[in-house]
């Protein structure tokens, strides 16, 4: 049987990935290595490039034996979901991310578009779904849950921090029949205390809005309130969406990774201080971690590797 050029390319990419992303130790003990994929800004009912990115992401997740998926917010466009029975769940999530390798836990953050709907419905869906994980609007996932005792994951809710004075977002919420009451101070206190208590070798924080950005620009509120906590408590990676592109920015000892191109790439992105890579193209991010090394790779909607880099934990 003849192999099409697309399938031949995917096969070669898979063979290359199997060498670059060792997965045997994950299956053996679940503690030496952990691989995962991350995507944001995706919920388009399979339209634009969402379905194509989902297919490439499923193939990549299989290649690296991905343990879980990070969703960096704006999970449903244009205005979140109305309830746990909203058809958006099927059209944008269940019927799009069908690859076997994506039937793993999805640790999800809320985005500003999610707040235009009923944000609590995404929390409540956790009780109904075998893979959707959003136990509250901000939460910690400990290493033993992830199957990697050297990693703690912290998912924060950036809209209460960034959009409190954003009248456009307030008007958007009012246009959809509600207005959220934000309590950002309590969340910041929670994040500070949880980071302080964590003894994990690797600490990864996920939020929807960028802290530093070559697209929307820096988020002043997050620069003031969150970035100092990341530096003070040894967080190595911050993963975000919101910018519909792919970016890797290094500031201080923190790697800021934007993976907000899950359905489209809008506008342009430009290098800023600390930019190691940026591109406006639909795609997603892949991560591999062991006790001493992190591997980051960006792939596009065709499954093509765009960028890859390694960093040591001590760097």
C-alpha positions in Angstrom: 0.0 0.0 0.0 1.4 3.4 -1.0 2.1 5.9 1.8 1.0 9.4 1.2 3.5 12.3 1.5 1.6 13.6 4.6 1.7 10.2 6.4 5.3 9.6 5.4 6.2 13.0 6.9 4.3 12.1 10.1 6.0 8.7 10.3 9.5 10.3 10.0 8.6 12.9 12.6 7.4 10.2 14.9 10.6 8.2 14.6 12.6 11.3 15.2 10.5 12.2 18.2 10.9 8.8 19.8 14.6 9.3 19.9 14.4 12.9 21.1 11.7 12.3 23.7 12.6 9.1 25.7 9.5 7.7 27.2 10.5 4.3 28.6 11.1 5.6 32.2 7.6 7.1 32.3 6.0 3.8 31.7 8.3 2.1 34.1 7.9 4.2 37.2 6.1 7.4 36.4 8.7 9.3 38.3 11.8 9.8 36.2 10.2 11.7 33.3 6.9 13.3 32.4 5.9 14.6 29.0 2.8 16.7 28.2 1.3 19.0 25.6 -0.1 22.5 26.0 -2.6 24.5 24.0 -4.6 27.7 24.4 -7.3 29.7 22.7 -8.9 26.8 20.9 -12.7 26.5 21.3 -13.9 27.3 17.7 -16.3 24.3 17.2 -13.6 22.7 15.1 -13.4 25.6 12.7 -10.6 27.8 11.6 -7.5 25.7 12.3 -8.7 24.0 15.5 -9.4 20.6 14.0 -6.1 20.5 12.1 -4.1 21.6 15.2 -6.0 19.0 17.3 -5.0 16.2 14.8 -1.3 17.3 14.9 -1.5 17.6 18.7 -2.9 14.1 19.0 -0.1 12.6 16.9 2.5 14.5 18.9 1.0 13.4 22.2 1.2 9.8 21.0 4.8 10.2 20.0 5.9 11.4 23.4 3.5 9.4 25.6 2.0 12.6 26.9 0.7 12.2 30.4 -1.7 15.2 30.4 -2.8 18.3 28.5 -2.5 21.9 29.7 -5.2 24.2 28.4 -4.2 27.9 28.8 -7.7 29.4 28.7 -10.2 30.9 26.2 -11.5 27.4 25.9 -14.7 28.4 24.2 -15.3 31.3 21.8 -16.8 33.8 21.6 -18.4 33.8 25.0 -17.6 30.6 27.0 -20.3 28.1 27.8 -23.7 28.7 29.4 -23.9 25.4 31.3 -22.5 21.9 31.6 -24.9 20.8 28.8 -24.0 23.6 26.4 -23.5 22.1 22.9 -20.1 23.9 22.8 -18.7 21.1 25.0 -19.3 18.5 22.3 -18.6 20.8 19.3 -15.4 22.4 20.6 -14.0 19.7 22.9 -15.4 16.2 22.9 -15.8 15.9 19.1 -12.5 17.7 18.3 -9.9 16.2 20.6 -10.7 12.6 19.8 -7.2 11.1 19.5 -6.5 8.3 21.9 -3.4 10.1 23.2 -5.5 13.1 24.2 -7.9 11.1 26.4 -5.8 12.1 29.4 -6.4 14.7 32.1 -6.9 18.2 30.7 -5.8 20.8 33.4 -7.5 23.9 32.3 -7.4 27.6 33.1 -10.1 30.2 32.5 -9.6 33.0 29.9 -11.4 36.3 29.4 -13.7 34.8 26.8 -14.7 32.1 29.2 -15.8 34.8 31.6 -18.2 36.1 29.1 -20.1 32.9 29.6 -20.7 31.1 32.9 -17.2 30.4 34.2 -18.5 28.2 37.0 -19.9 25.8 34.4 -16.3 24.9 33.4 -15.6 24.1 37.0 -18.7 22.0 37.3 -18.0 20.0 34.2 -15.1 18.5 36.1 -17.6 16.3 37.9 -19.0 15.0 34.6 -16.0 14.5 32.5 -13.4 11.7 32.6 -10.7 14.1 31.4 -11.6 17.7 32.1 -9.9 19.0 35.2 -10.8 22.4 36.7 -11.7 21.7 40.4 -11.9 25.4 41.1 -11.0 28.7 39.3 -7.4 28.4 40.6 -5.8 25.3 41.9 -2.7 23.2 42.5 -1.9 19.8 41.1 0.6 18.0 43.2 3.3 15.8 41.7 1.9 12.6 43.0 -1.3 13.3 41.0 0.7 14.0 37.9 2.8 10.9 38.3 6.0 12.9 38.7 7.0 13.7 42.3 9.5 16.3 41.1 6.8 18.6 39.6 4.1 20.8 41.0 1.6 22.5 38.8 -0.3 25.7 39.7 -3.2 26.9 37.6 -4.2 30.5 38.2 -7.1 32.6 37.1 -5.7 35.7 35.6 -8.9 37.5 34.5 -9.7 38.7 38.1 -6.1 40.1 38.2 -6.0 41.7 34.8 -9.6 42.6 33.9 -10.8 44.2 37.2 -10.5 47.6 35.6 -11.0 46.5 32.0 -14.3 48.2 31.0 -14.4 46.4 27.6 -14.4 43.1 29.4 -17.0 44.3 31.9 -19.2 45.5 29.0 -18.8 42.1 27.3 -19.9 40.3 30.5 -22.9 42.7 30.9 -23.8 42.1 27.3 -24.1 38.4 28.1 -26.2 39.0 31.2 -23.9 39.0 34.1 -20.9 40.7 35.8 -18.4 38.7 37.8 -17.3 39.7 41.3 -13.5 39.5 41.3 -11.3 38.8 44.4 -7.7 39.0 43.1 -6.1 39.6 46.5 -7.2 36.3 47.9 -5.8 34.4 44.9 -2.4 36.2 45.1 -2.2 35.2 48.8 -3.1 31.6 47.9 -0.4 31.5 45.1 2.2 33.0 47.4 1.5 30.5 50.2 1.3 27.4 47.9 4.5 28.3 46.1 6.2 28.8 49.4 5.1 25.4 50.7 6.0 23.5 47.5 9.2 21.5 47.7 9.0 20.2 44.1 12.2 20.5 42.0 10.1 21.9 39.2 7.3 24.4 39.6 5.1 25.3 36.6 2.5 28.0 36.7 -0.3 28.3 34.1 -2.4 31.4 33.5 -4.3 32.7 30.5 -2.9 36.2 30.2 0.8 36.7 29.4 3.0 38.4 31.9 5.5 39.5 29.2 4.3 39.7 25.5 5.4 40.7 22.0 1.7 40.9 21.0 -0.8 42.4 23.4 2.0 43.8 25.5 3.0 43.2 29.0 0.3 42.7 31.6 1.2 45.4 34.2 -0.9 43.8 36.9 0.8 40.4 36.4 4.2 42.0 36.2 3.6 43.7 39.5 1.8 40.8 41.4 2.7 37.5 39.8 6.2 37.8 38.3 7.9 38.6 41.7 6.3 35.5 43.2 7.7 33.3 40.4 11.2 34.6 40.9 11.0 34.5 44.7 9.8 30.9 44.9 11.8 29.3 42.2 9.2 28.8 39.5 10.9 27.9 36.3 8.1 28.0 33.7 5.0 30.2 33.2 2.6 28.9 30.5 0.0 31.3 29.0 -2.3 31.9 26.0 -4.3 35.1 25.1 -1.8 36.0 22.4 -2.8 33.9 19.4 0.8 32.9 18.5 3.8 31.0 19.9 6.4 32.7 22.0 9.3 31.8 24.3 10.5 34.7 26.4 13.2 34.4 29.1 13.2 37.0 31.9 15.4 36.4 35.0 15.3 32.7 35.7 11.7 32.1 34.4 10.8 30.8 31.0 7.5 32.4 29.7 5.9 30.2 27.1 2.9 31.4 25.1 0.9 28.7 23.4 -2.2 30.6 22.4 -2.5 29.4 18.8 -4.8 26.4 19.2 -7.3 27.5 16.5 -5.8 30.5 14.7 -3.0 33.0 14.5 -4.1 36.6 14.5 -2.1 39.7 13.9 1.7 39.9 14.3 4.1 39.2 17.1 7.5 40.9 17.6 10.5 40.2 19.7 10.7 42.0 23.1 13.3 41.9 25.8 14.1 38.3 26.5 12.5 36.8 23.4 14.1 33.6 22.3 11.4 32.7 19.7 8.1 34.1 18.4 5.9 33.2 15.4 2.3 33.9 14.4 1.2 30.4 13.3 -1.4 28.0 14.6 0.2 25.3 16.7 0.9 24.1 20.2 3.7 23.4 22.7 5.3 20.1 23.9 7.1 19.7 27.2 9.4 17.0 28.6 10.7 17.1 32.2 13.0 14.9 34.2 14.7 15.9 37.5 17.4 18.0 35.9 16.2 19.0 32.4 13.3 20.6 30.6 12.6 20.3 26.9 10.3 22.7 25.1 9.2 22.3 21.5 6.7 24.2 19.4 4.9 22.5 16.5 2.6 24.0 13.9 -0.8 22.8 12.6 1.0 20.4 10.1 3.0 18.8 13.0 6.2 20.4 11.8 8.8 21.3 14.5 9.2 25.1 14.6 11.5 25.5 17.6 13.0 23.4 20.3 15.2 24.2 23.3 16.4 22.6 26.5 17.2 24.2 29.9 18.7 22.7 33.0 16.8 23.2 36.2 19.7 25.1 37.8 20.0 27.6 34.9 
